Amino acid sequence: MPMTIRQARDSDRADLFRICLLTADSGADASALYSDPHYPGLVWSVPYLDFAPEHAFVLDDGNEVLGYVVGAGDTEAFEARLESAWWPKLAETYSRAQATAKLDAMVLERIRKPQPSDPAIVRDYPAHLHINLLPPAQSGGWGRRLIETELASLKAAGAPAVHLGVSLRNERAMGFYRHVGFSEISRGSAVWFGRDL
C-alpha cells in the first residue's frame, strides 16, 4: 500500500515510543542506551499526543507507522502544561527508577527536574517540532513532506516561527534541515535551527 501522512491517533502511542527509541541515538537505534524502551518517547514524542494532538502526524504505509512529526505552536504554553500535568505523574511513576544504562540519567533528570527551553530561542521562534523516520522511509522525500505538513499546521495555528534541536553528532540531520529551509541559530549542548513561517 502507498505511504500516507495522517493525523496521529492515540492508537499510535506504541509506534511513537518505538520510533523514538529506534532513532534516539543521533538518528540510529538507541535500544542499548536505555534500560526502559519508553524513556526517549516520554520526552520527545508521546506527550504531544496528549497535549498538542493537532500538531501530531504520522507516516503510515498501511501496515505500520514508519515516522512521525510532532510539535507545539507555543512552546512556553506547551511546557507549562507538561509541568502541570505530565512531569508530576512521571516523577511519581519513576520515583524509584535508577539509571542503569548509558542515557537513563538524562531522561530521569528531565522527568524529575524539567528544564524550560532557552527563552532567547523561544522569544524569536516560539513554536518547535520533532521529527523521526525509520530507514525504510528515509531518502524518499517523506521527511520533507512531514516537515511541510507540520509547518502548515503550526502556521495555521498562528505561530510566526519554529525551532528544533539536533545532536551535535547528527551531521546528516543538520544537512536535511538546511535543505528544507532551516538556519542554524544557536549552538551549545545541541545545535538549534530556526525558520520563519
N, C-alpha and C positions, 0 to 999 in steps of 0.2 A: 504494500500500500504506500502511496506517496506520503511524504512527511508534511505535517501541517503545524502551524503555530496557533495555539488556542489559549484561552484564559485558564489559569491554573485552578484546580479544584482541591477541596480538602482530601479527596482520594489520591491526590498526587503527593501527599506528605512523605510517604516512604521513598518515593522517587527523588524528591528534593534532598532528603537525607543521603540517599545512595550516591547521587551525582555529586553532591558537595564533597563527600568523602573521597570519591574516585578522582577528584580534580584539585584537592586541597593542598597538594604538595607542588605549588607553582604550576598547576595545570596537570600534574601527574597523580597517580594513585597514592593516597596518604594512609591507606589502611594500616600500615605498620607503625605509623606515627601516633596513633590514638588508641587508647585501651577501650574506649567506647565508640562504636561507629557513628553514634549520633552527635558526638561533640562538635565537629565543624558545622553541621547543619543547624545546630541550636543557635549559632551566632550569625551565620552568613546566608541562610536560605529560608528555613522553616518559619521564623517569626513573621515573615511577610505574608504568609497565608492567612494569619490571624489579624495582622494589624495594617496591612496595605494590600489586600487581595485584588484591588482594582488595578494594581501595577505588577501583578504576578502572571507570567506567561510561561508556557512550556512548549517544547518541540516534541511532537508525538508522531511516530511512524505507523501508528495503528496497532502495534504490538507492545511497544514500550516507550517511555519517555526518555529522550536522548539528550535533553538540555533544558535549561531554564534561564529566564532573566527575571529579576525581581528588583524592586526599588521603592522609593518613597519621594513624594513631591516636596515634602517639608521635613528635612532631616531632624531639626530640633523637635518638632511635634512628634515625630515617629519615635525618637529616642525617649521623649518624656513618657509616651505610652508604654514603652518597654520597661522603663524604670518603675512604672506603677504596676504593671500587670504581667510582665514576662519574667524579668530577672528575679523578683522575690520568690516566685514559685519554683524556679530552677534552683535558687540558692537553698531552698528547703529540701528539694529532691536530692540535690548533690551535696548536702551539708557534710556528709561523712566520706565523700569521694576523695581519694588520694591520687596524686599524679604518679602513674607508673610507666607511661610511655612518653616518648620524646616531647610531644606537643600538648600533652594533657594540661600542664600547668598554665599555659597561655589561655586556654578556654575556661578552666576553673577560676582563674583570676578574673577574667572578663565577667563571669557569672556572679562572682561574689563582690566585685568592685567595678561595676560598669564605668567605662570612661567615655565621656561625650566626644563627639567629633571635634576637630580643630575649628574653633569659631571663626578664624580668619578664612578658612576654606568655605565653611558653610555660609558665611556672610555673602560671598560673591557667587557661590554655586550651591544654592540651598537644597536642591534635590540630589539624590545619589542612586546608584544601581550596583547590582552584582550579576554577573553572567557566567555560566559554565556550560560547556558542551563536552560530551563524551567523544572519543576519537572517531566513531563512525559518522558523526555529524559535523566534524571539523573540515575545513578547507573546501566546503561546497557552497559557500555564500550564506549558510544558515546563521552564522554568528552576526553577520551584518543585518540580516532580516530581523533577528531577535532584538538587536540594538535599535533598529528603526522602529520596531513595534513599541519598545519601551519608551523611546524618546517622544514618540507621538502621544503616548498615554500621559507622560509627565507634562508635556506641553499643553495638552488639553485640560489638565488639572490646574494650569496657571503657573507652573514652575518656569522661571526665566533662564535657569542654567543648572547643569548637573555635574557631579563629580564622581570619581571612583578611585579606588586604590589598587595598586598592583605590587606584588612581591618584587623586591629588588633583583631577584634571580630570574624573573619571568620575562626575558627579553622578547620572546615570541608574542606574548600578550601585549607588551608595550608597542610593538610594531603594528599589531592589529588595531589597537585603539588610535594610534596616529593615522592609520589608513582610513578609519571611519570618522575622522574629523575632530578627535580629541587632541588637546595640547597639554604638555606637562606644566603643572602649576606649582608643585612643591615636591621636595624630596627629603626624606628622613629615614624612619624605620621602614617606610614603603615609598613608592613613587605615586604621586597623586596627579590625576589627569582631570581636566575640566572641558566643558563645551557649552557654549551658549545655545539656548533653544529658540 
